[in-house]
Amino acid sequence: MAQPNPIILPEAAETAQLRAEIQRMADMVSGVVRQTGIDGINAAMAVAASGSDSAPKDAHKVAHQILERATVMQSEIDRFLAIAGGRHAA
């Protein structure tokens, strides 16, 4: 006997779609964070390898740039989570 096709209510379909979108966003954010970390490490290694007198100051600049990027990413994550949770972002 054939199984009847299940009826998907709009709420369930919207929830599944939202979950899929959240997973896509999480994957994208994870990739960006990973690449930013790799770029930061590469930049810091290049600064350290330069052996210049300004290497410590340059390394500090690189660290500050990475921190700025992380702050922007965190604000975007917070904004997305607020929207995904049904609240309006500031």
Buried (B, 14 or more C-beta within 10 A) or exposed (E): EEEEEEEEEEEEEEEEEEEEEEEEBEEEBEEEBEEBEEBBEEBBEEBBEEEEEEBEEBBEEBBEBBEEBBEEBEEBBEEBEEEEEEEEEE
